[in-house]
Amino acid sequence: MLAAFHETSHQLDFLRPMNSLLAEFERGSIADRAHETAAIETHLGALHAAWDRVFPAFPACPWRRRTLAWEYHRGCRDAYLRRLVVAHVPMLAGDNRLIVNPATVLGRHARSLARALPAWQVVGTDIDPLAGRLHRLVTIWQGHPPPNYRFERENVFEPDRARRPTVVTFFGACGSVTDGCLDYAIAAQAPLLVCRSCCHDNIGGNTDIVRRPRPINWFFACKNWGFARIKKKRNGFYFADRYCRAAYPRSTAARAIIDSDTIIAVAQNAPDSDICRHIVDLDRCLYLRENGYDVMYREELFFAHRRADVAP
Ligand SMILES: C[S@@+](CC[C@H](N)C(=O)[O-])C[C@H]1O[C@@H](n2cnc3c(N)ncnc32)[C@H](O)[C@@H]1O
């Protein structure tokens, strides 16, 4: 499977679809659900077809794009991601059987991976241990967590660099936390990176969104009210100077077609627009490729494997 992945990934172009989606954004044709669906099929169809050639069937979402129901379908995508990790780790070289799940929130995905992979150590990390503790409390009937799982309190913007995971995986890491997790994988030279991004509106220190009269927009407006207050505290939660506005776009390739002000404007429209979310994520695909990974992408899910770790 990894050989087919690398062969297919090599042929993929992320810059052209990013440019096409950017043209949609600049034309103002975003946030209309029917148009968004058609535009994504047109501009990302090749990436989706490539994904289908390499990976098991992608979980179909019965809900309309950019609705709260669509947003909460992410649980199905997370379960799909976990299955991809479990299916691929046996193919990874080396005897360091360590999986790190940064921004682990409740730790349930990490514990589930630990149960599925008893021969691997799984470390869930998060800057805030509270959520994990609360979850353990309410799920006490599940008994003790698997012995090969542990939680470590950690700010992903200042990670423990001594730890050398073979796999970095996460299931939603808001805004620049995703970029902190990608940089952690790159710095640790983790062979496999499997993850889902989220809250694209919070990249580059941004907490402003374009308002539109719909439930998903109200939800993100409330969230950003809270995030703006968290940001002021400068306590490492969600925001870091290293991931300020000027740090975006992340990739050199994307900087040729979009500047920081435009990508932040794109982010401010991301709550209502998958076109905008994909623009931010395609930049991340280019960034991973520039940092030694082959990568494939679909609907906020990334599967990346380091070229240097391809078996001879
Ligand atoms: C709220 S969750 C994301 C859930 C997500 N919206 C989803 O789609 O599933 C984000 C997690 O990131 C953690 N987090 C925030 N800043 C962090 C940092 N600097 N380092 C590590 N974890 C961080 C938070 O504590 C939280 O548990």
The ligand as a Gaussian input file, in Angstrom:
#p B3LYP/6-31G(d) Opt

LIG

0 1
 C      -10.889000      21.584000      21.058000
 S       -9.816000      20.444000      20.480000
 C      -10.132000      20.342000      18.871000
 C      -11.333000      19.579000      18.558000
 C      -11.680000      19.839000      17.192000
 N      -12.423000      21.043000      16.993000
 C      -12.248000      18.719000      16.412000
 O      -12.522000      19.008000      15.249000
 O      -12.377000      17.600000      16.869000
 C       -8.297000      21.209000      20.495000
 C       -7.389000      20.710000      21.582000
 O       -6.147000      21.362000      21.383000
 C       -5.583000      21.607000      22.639000
 N       -4.579000      22.653000      22.504000
 C       -4.756000      23.989000      22.355000
 N       -3.567000      24.614000      22.272000
 C       -2.623000      23.651000      22.376000
 C       -1.196000      23.654000      22.390000
 N       -0.508000      24.780000      22.260000
 N       -0.553000      22.468000      22.532000
 C       -1.244000      21.308000      22.668000
 N       -2.595000      21.219000      22.663000
 C       -3.264000      22.388000      22.530000
 C       -6.757000      22.032000      23.493000
 O       -6.486000      21.896000      24.859000
 C       -7.844000      21.062000      22.987000
 O       -7.858000      19.896000      23.780000

